[in-house]
């Protein structure tokens, strides 16, 4: 799930906000008050969703809702990362590996009663591919650009050519998706919620691609705020912006197993302690991102604490353009040696967290035990700084506020520990706290005003390119370097169809990255969510792809 990408300030059209805020009082009394019935579950979230059209979303709370309402051609296995059937029952590449044939499920309907078929699939892919104007902004179609690159006609000359080429309807239940090259991302990336299939009728009726405003003040159409229309086990009911509650309800016409809950409410409670108290008092029946210190106490009280596998990375990014000294490998090595990452993991992260040796979790093919390691050694750090003529180095260290992330439970605490480590090695630190969105993400992923910053990543699918390729396969303002040899090797790995050969290239790339050291990998952390004592049926997902259609209350 996304973190390392900019977020523009988002403005909801006033009329749309009033419309969704005007939910009937009876809905609020029944579903938003926390007075749970056996068919209604209220789940506490740390933040509001930004937009309900997952094609335009990259934040975790928007995608959490989308995963219940929409479906993709392929999807992750429950509780894992393996690609399994979704709206497509099977998929096969041609001899070149560039054309994939998807056999679609029959008898599936969108929430507006229209048929899901091959034509609907192509309408969606053509919508994304032919995007223009603000639809081409990285703030709006971040996932499309990460996976597919550019568009049919790139309005920004810095965008690469599109990996996607065309969608062809063979018949009602068969489509061909053609790509310009073999890519490791296909078909796995198609299980991202951003590639959810929407009702063509609803897209047209509610002008889904009519985004207005500016890149810094994006205004979404009514489809994206009030009329999301998919095929999933839940369908959208209402979004009460004022009360910070979003309600979805069971889709009784769902093609698969019907949801056991009638109603699912997402309620924003930004303070972690307030979420915990709301759970204990029964106002909510679950919440995400349980504080590390709360895991065992909540278990002891009988709550169902579900711990996800550590499929993420927290890192300290080093911007080589932010300060000329940071382009010196010895300075970057000194920073790595100065950090007591083991002490941080032991004191601030949940049980099961571990120090990262590279930007890829050990559970993903391509992880390399032979990479250069930078164990805590403050004297070596001082020596390297002296050799680089940087003994009086001052660095601007950005860290976020008003946020909890799966890989970063308390950013301020983490900043304070790492800052103290750097100062112990003789590096002066200027701390710069910024609100997570839009200030922090905009400041650290664009421009040259940052030297160091904390950020991370939760994997989207189970291929190494999704981690290291997303970070280092092309020039990015977050890191401020241009390494053509590294970029070329990533292009080679991405286009290598044989998985064994591709994994071998990933191992080489992990070694290259840790020798070049664009930043310091800090930790992999197993985040937890908690459900009420009488709530069962939910399986933790490393991708945060929990399926609430299977949730139910014990009788």
C-alpha positions in Angstrom: 0.0 0.0 0.0 1.2 3.3 -1.0 3.2 5.7 1.1 6.2 6.8 -1.0 4.3 9.1 -3.4 3.1 12.7 -3.2 -0.4 13.7 -2.2 -1.9 16.9 -3.3 -4.3 18.8 -1.1 -7.8 17.4 -1.9 -10.9 19.5 -1.9 -14.3 17.9 -1.9 -16.8 19.7 -4.0 -19.1 21.5 -1.5 -22.3 20.2 -3.1 -21.0 16.6 -3.0 -20.0 17.0 0.6 -23.4 18.3 1.6 -25.1 15.5 -0.3 -23.2 12.7 1.4 -23.3 14.4 4.7 -27.1 14.5 4.6 -27.6 10.9 5.5 -30.8 10.1 7.3 -30.7 10.3 11.1 -32.0 6.8 11.2 -28.9 5.6 9.4 -26.7 7.3 11.9 -28.5 6.1 14.9 -28.4 2.5 13.6 -25.1 2.3 12.0 -22.8 5.1 13.0 -23.5 5.2 16.8 -21.4 2.2 17.6 -24.5 0.4 18.9 -23.6 -2.8 17.1 -26.2 -5.3 16.1 -25.3 -8.8 15.0 -25.4 -7.8 11.4 -23.6 -4.5 11.6 -19.8 -4.0 12.3 -18.3 -0.6 13.0 -14.6 -0.5 12.2 -12.4 2.4 13.4 -9.9 3.8 11.0 -7.0 6.2 11.6 -8.0 8.6 8.8 -10.7 9.5 6.3 -10.7 8.1 2.8 -9.8 10.6 0.2 -11.8 9.4 -2.8 -14.0 6.4 -3.5 -12.8 5.7 -7.0 -9.8 3.4 -6.5 -8.4 4.3 -10.0 -7.7 7.7 -8.5 -6.6 6.6 -5.0 -3.3 5.7 -3.4 -4.0 6.1 0.3 -4.7 3.1 2.5 -8.1 4.2 3.8 -9.6 4.8 0.4 -8.3 1.4 -0.8 -9.6 -0.3 2.3 -13.2 0.7 1.3 -12.5 -0.1 -2.4 -11.5 -3.7 -1.6 -15.0 -4.4 -0.2 -16.9 -2.6 -3.0 -14.9 -3.4 -6.1 -13.2 -6.4 -7.7 -10.2 -6.9 -10.0 -9.5 -9.4 -12.8 -7.1 -11.2 -10.4 -6.8 -11.0 -6.7 -4.5 -12.1 -3.9 -5.1 -15.4 -2.2 -6.8 -14.9 1.1 -4.2 -14.1 3.7 -1.3 -14.2 1.2 0.2 -12.7 -1.9 -0.2 -15.4 -4.6 -2.3 -14.4 -7.6 -5.7 -16.1 -7.7 -8.9 -15.7 -9.8 -11.0 -12.7 -9.4 -13.4 -11.5 -12.1 -11.2 -13.6 -14.4 -11.3 -17.3 -14.0 -8.1 -17.9 -15.9 -5.4 -16.0 -17.8 -2.8 -17.2 -20.3 0.1 -15.4 -22.1 0.8 -15.9 -25.8 4.2 -17.1 -27.0 5.7 -13.6 -26.9 4.6 -13.0 -23.3 3.1 -9.6 -24.3 -0.6 -10.6 -25.0 -2.6 -12.0 -22.1 -6.0 -13.7 -22.7 -8.4 -13.4 -19.7 -11.4 -15.7 -19.5 -14.1 -13.9 -17.5 -16.7 -15.0 -15.1 -20.2 -15.1 -16.5 -23.4 -14.1 -14.5 -21.7 -11.2 -12.7 -23.6 -7.9 -12.4 -22.5 -4.5 -11.3 -24.3 -2.9 -8.3 -26.4 -0.8 -10.8 -27.7 -4.1 -12.3 -25.7 -3.9 -15.6 -23.8 -6.9 -16.9 -20.1 -7.4 -16.3 -18.5 -8.6 -19.6 -15.5 -8.1 -21.9 -16.7 -4.8 -23.1 -16.8 -3.5 -19.5 -13.2 -4.6 -19.0 -12.0 -2.7 -22.1 -14.0 0.4 -21.2 -12.0 0.6 -17.9 -8.6 0.0 -19.4 -9.2 2.5 -22.2 -10.4 5.0 -19.6 -7.1 4.8 -17.8 -4.9 4.6 -20.9 -6.6 7.5 -22.6 -6.5 9.8 -19.5 -5.8 13.4 -20.1 -5.4 16.6 -18.1 -5.3 16.2 -14.3 -5.9 12.4 -14.8 -2.3 12.3 -15.9 -1.1 13.9 -12.6 0.9 11.6 -10.4 -1.3 12.6 -7.5 -4.4 11.2 -9.3 -3.2 8.1 -11.2 -0.2 7.2 -9.2 -0.7 3.4 -9.4 -1.3 3.4 -13.1 2.0 5.3 -13.6 3.9 3.0 -11.3 2.7 0.0 -13.2 2.1 1.1 -16.7 4.2 4.2 -17.0 2.6 6.7 -19.3 -0.6 7.1 -21.4 -1.8 7.0 -25.0 -0.6 10.6 -25.4 1.7 11.8 -22.7 1.2 15.4 -21.8 4.2 15.4 -19.6 7.4 14.7 -21.6 9.0 13.1 -18.5 6.5 10.3 -18.5 7.7 7.0 -20.1 5.9 5.2 -22.9 2.9 3.2 -21.7 3.5 -0.5 -20.9 -0.2 -1.1 -21.7 -1.0 -1.2 -25.4 -4.6 -2.3 -26.0 -7.7 -4.2 -24.8 -9.6 -6.4 -27.3 -12.9 -8.0 -26.7 -12.9 -11.5 -28.2 -16.4 -12.3 -26.9 -18.5 -11.6 -23.9 -16.3 -13.6 -21.6 -12.9 -13.2 -23.2 -10.5 -10.3 -23.5 -7.0 -9.8 -24.7 -4.8 -7.4 -22.9 -1.7 -6.4 -25.0 1.4 -4.8 -23.6 4.4 -3.3 -25.3 6.9 -5.6 -23.6 7.2 -8.6 -21.3 6.9 -7.3 -17.7 7.3 -8.9 -14.3 4.3 -6.7 -13.2 1.8 -8.7 -15.3 -0.5 -10.2 -14.2 0.3 -9.6 -10.5 -0.1 -5.8 -10.5 -3.6 -6.2 -11.9 -4.8 -7.3 -8.5 -4.2 -3.8 -7.1 -7.5 -2.0 -6.2 -6.5 0.7 -8.6 -7.3 -1.7 -11.4 -10.8 -2.4 -10.1 -13.5 -2.8 -12.8 -16.2 -0.2 -12.7 -19.7 -0.1 -14.2 -19.3 1.6 -17.6 -22.9 2.9 -17.2 -22.0 4.6 -13.9 -18.7 5.9 -15.2 -20.6 7.7 -18.0 -23.6 8.8 -16.1 -21.5 10.4 -13.3 -18.8 11.8 -15.5 -16.1 9.8 -13.7 -13.0 11.3 -15.4 -14.1 14.9 -15.2 -11.5 16.0 -12.6 -11.3 19.8 -12.1 -9.3 22.2 -10.1 -5.5 22.3 -10.0 -2.8 19.8 -9.1 -2.6 21.5 -5.7 -6.4 21.6 -5.3 -8.0 18.6 -6.9 -11.8 18.4 -7.2 -13.2 15.0 -7.9 -16.5 14.3 -9.8 -19.6 13.0 -8.1 -18.8 9.4 -9.2 -15.6 9.4 -7.1 -17.4 10.8 -4.0 -21.0 9.5 -4.1 -21.5 6.8 -6.7 -18.7 4.2 -6.7 -20.2 1.2 -8.6 -18.4 -2.2 -8.7 -19.2 -5.9 -8.5 -18.1 -6.6 -4.9 -19.8 -8.3 -2.0 -20.7 -4.8 -0.5 -22.1 -1.8 -2.2 -21.8 1.9 -1.3 -24.6 3.3 0.8 -23.5 6.7 2.2 -20.6 8.8 3.3 -21.4 11.2 6.2 -18.5 13.5 6.0 -19.5 15.6 9.0 -19.8 12.5 11.3 -16.7 10.8 9.7 -18.6 7.6 8.9 -18.8 5.7 5.7 -21.4 3.0 5.3 -21.5 0.1 2.9 -24.1 -2.7 2.8 -24.4 -6.2 1.6 -24.8 -6.8 -2.1 -27.6 -9.4 -2.1 -27.1 -10.0 -5.8 -23.4 -10.9 -5.4 -22.2 -13.6 -7.7 -20.2 -15.4 -5.0 -20.8 -16.2 -1.3 -22.9 -13.4 0.1 -21.5 -11.2 2.9 -22.5 -12.4 6.4 -22.8 -8.9 7.6 -25.7 -6.7 6.5 -23.8 -3.4 7.1 -20.2 -2.4 7.5 -19.4 1.1 8.8 -15.9 2.7 8.7 -15.6 5.4 11.3 -12.6 7.7 11.5 -11.0 8.0 14.9 -7.7 9.6 14.4 -6.3 9.2 17.9 -4.9 5.7 18.6 -5.9 5.7 22.3 -9.4 6.9 21.4 -9.7 3.9 19.0 -8.7 1.6 21.7 -11.2 3.1 24.2 -13.9 2.9 21.6 -13.2 -0.8 21.2 -13.3 -1.4 24.9 -16.5 0.4 25.3 -18.2 -1.3 22.4 -18.6 1.8 20.2 -16.6 0.1 17.5 -15.9 -3.6 16.9 -12.4 -3.3 15.4 -9.6 -1.1 14.3 -6.3 -1.2 12.5 -2.7 -0.3 13.4 -2.7 -1.4 17.0 0.1 0.2 19.0 2.9 -2.3 19.7 2.5 -1.9 23.4 -1.3 -2.7 23.2 -1.0 -6.0 21.4 -0.5 -8.3 24.4 -2.9 -6.4 26.7 -5.7 -6.5 24.2 -5.1 -10.2 23.7 -5.2 -10.7 27.4 -8.6 -9.0 27.5 -10.0 -11.5 25.0 -10.0 -9.3 21.9 -9.1 -10.9 18.6 -5.7 -9.4 17.6 -4.7 -10.4 14.1 -1.0 -9.9 13.2 -0.1 -9.5 9.6 3.1 -10.9 8.2 5.9 -8.3 7.9 5.5 -7.5 4.3 6.8 -3.9 4.5 9.9 -1.7 4.8 10.6 1.4 6.9 13.6 3.3 5.5 15.6 6.5 6.0 15.8 8.1 2.6 18.9 10.2 1.7 18.4 12.9 -0.9 21.7 13.3 -2.8 20.6 16.6 -4.2 19.6 18.1 -0.9 23.2 18.5 0.3 26.3 18.1 -1.9 28.0 16.0 0.9 25.3 13.4 0.6 26.5 12.5 -2.9 29.7 11.2 -1.3 29.3 7.4 -0.6 31.4 7.7 2.5 28.9 10.1 4.0 26.0 7.8 3.2 27.9 4.9 4.7 28.7 6.9 7.8 24.9 7.6 8.3 24.2 3.9 8.0 26.9 2.9 10.5 25.7 5.6 12.9 22.2 4.2 13.3 21.4 1.7 16.1 18.6 0.1 14.3 18.5 -2.9 16.6 17.8 -0.7 19.6 15.0 1.0 17.6 13.4 -2.3 16.7 13.6 -3.7 20.2 12.2 -0.6 21.9 9.7 1.0 19.4 8.3 -1.8 17.1 6.0 -4.7 17.8 7.0 -8.2 18.6 8.3 -10.0 15.5 9.9 -6.8 13.9 13.4 -7.2 12.6 16.2 -5.0 11.4 16.2 -4.8 7.6 19.4 -5.5 5.7 18.0 -4.4 2.3 14.9 -2.8 0.8 13.1 -6.2 0.3 11.6 -8.5 2.9 13.2 -11.9 3.3 10.0 -13.6 2.3 10.2 -12.2 -1.2 12.2 -14.0 -3.9 15.3 -12.0 -4.7 16.3 -11.3 -1.1 20.0 -11.6 -0.8 21.8 -12.6 2.4 25.1 -11.6 0.9 24.5 -7.9 0.6 26.8 -5.4 2.3 25.6 -4.9 5.9 26.1 -1.8 8.0 26.1 -2.9 11.6 26.0 -0.2 14.3 29.5 1.3 14.7 29.6 4.9 15.8 33.5 5.1 15.6 33.5 3.9 12.0 30.8 6.5 11.2 33.0 9.2 12.7 36.0 7.9 10.7 34.2 7.9 7.4 32.9 11.5 8.0 36.4 12.6 8.7 37.7 11.0 5.5 34.9 12.7 3.5 35.7 16.1 5.1 32.2 16.2 6.6 32.9 16.2 10.3 30.8 19.3 10.7 27.8 18.1 8.7 24.3 19.5 9.3 21.3 17.7 7.9 17.6 18.6 7.6 15.7 15.6 8.9 12.0 15.5 7.9 9.5 13.4 9.8 5.7 13.2 9.7 3.1 14.1 12.2 -0.6 13.1 12.6 -0.1 9.7 11.1 0.3 6.0 12.0 1.6 3.7 9.3 1.9 -0.1 9.3 5.7 0.2 9.1 6.0 3.3 11.3 3.8 3.2 14.5 5.2 6.4 16.1 7.1 8.6 13.7 8.2 11.1 16.3 9.7 8.4 18.6 11.5 6.9 15.7 12.9 10.2 14.5 14.1 11.1 18.0 16.1 7.8 18.3 17.6 8.0 14.9 18.4 11.7 15.4 20.2 11.0 18.6 22.2 8.3 16.9 23.3 10.7 14.2 24.2 13.4 16.7 26.3 10.9 18.7 28.4 10.4 15.5 28.9 14.2 15.2 26.2 15.0 12.7 24.1 18.1 13.5 20.4 17.5 12.9 17.7 20.0 12.1 14.3 18.3 12.8 11.5 19.3 10.4 8.1 17.9 11.4 5.3 18.2 8.8 1.7 17.1 8.6 1.5 13.8 6.7 -0.7 14.9 3.9 -0.2 16.9 1.9 2.8 18.7 3.4 5.1 15.8 4.3 4.6 13.7 1.3 4.9 16.7 -1.1 8.0 17.9 0.7 9.9 14.6 0.7 9.0 13.2 -2.7 9.6 16.3 -4.7 12.1 19.1 -4.8 15.5 19.3 -3.0 14.6 20.8 0.3 15.0 17.5 2.3 18.2 15.8 3.2 16.9 12.8 5.3 13.3 11.6 5.8 11.4 8.6 7.1 9.1 6.8 4.7 8.2 3.2 3.9 6.2 0.8 1.9 3.7 -2.0 2.3 4.0 -4.4 -0.6 1.2 -4.4 -3.2 1.9 -7.9 -4.7 4.5 -10.6 -4.2 7.2 -9.7 -6.7 10.5 -8.0 -5.7 10.1 -5.4 -8.4 7.2 -3.9 -6.4 9.6 -3.0 -3.7 13.0 -2.2 -5.2 11.8 -1.3 -8.7 9.3 1.2 -7.4 12.0 2.9 -5.4 15.1 2.7 -7.7 14.2 1.8 -11.3 14.2 5.4 -12.5 15.2 8.9 -11.3 13.0 10.2 -8.4 13.1 13.4 -6.5 12.8 11.4 -3.3 16.4 10.1 -3.7 18.0 12.7 -6.0 20.3 10.5 -7.9 20.8 9.3 -11.5 22.4 5.9 -11.9 22.0 4.7 -15.5 23.7 1.4 -14.9 21.2 0.6 -12.1 18.2 1.8 -14.1 19.3 -0.4 -17.1 19.6 -3.5 -14.9 16.1 -2.9 -13.5 14.7 -2.7 -17.1 16.5 -6.0 -17.8 15.0 -7.6 -14.8 11.5 -6.3 -15.4 11.5 -7.7 -19.0 12.9 -11.1 -18.0 10.1 -13.6 -18.4 11.8 -16.5 -16.7 11.1 -16.2 -13.0 14.2 -17.9 -11.9 16.4 -15.7 -14.0 14.5 -12.6 -12.9 15.0 -13.5 -9.2 18.7 -13.9 -9.8 18.8 -10.4 -11.2 16.9 -9.1 -8.2 19.6 -10.6 -5.9 22.2 -8.8 -7.9 20.2 -5.6 -7.8 19.8 -5.8 -4.0 23.6 -6.1 -3.7 24.1 -3.2 -6.1 21.6 -1.0 -4.1 23.3 -1.7 -0.8 26.7 -0.9 -2.2 25.4 2.3 -3.7 23.4 3.0 -0.6 20.7 5.5 -1.7 19.2 5.3 1.8 19.2 3.1 4.9 16.7 0.2 5.3 15.5 0.3 8.9 13.1 -2.5 9.7 10.3 -4.9 8.7 7.4 -4.8 11.1 4.3 -7.0 11.5 1.4 -4.6 12.0 -1.8 -5.7 13.8 -5.5 -5.1 13.7 -7.9 -6.0 16.4 -11.6 -7.2 16.3 -14.1 -7.6 19.0 -14.2 -10.6 21.3 -17.2 -12.0 19.4 -16.1 -11.2 15.9 -14.7 -14.0 13.8 -14.1 -14.9 10.1 -11.5 -12.3 9.1 -8.0 -13.4 8.0 -5.1 -11.0 8.3 -3.5 -10.1 4.9 0.1 -9.0 4.4 -1.3 -6.7 1.7 -4.0 -5.3 4.0 -6.5 -7.1 1.8 -8.8 -8.2 4.7 -12.1 -9.4 3.5 -14.9 -8.3 5.8 -17.6 -10.2 3.7 -16.5 -13.2 5.8 -16.8 -11.4 9.1 -19.5 -12.5 11.5 -20.5 -12.3 15.2 -20.5 -15.4 17.3 -24.0 -16.5 18.3 
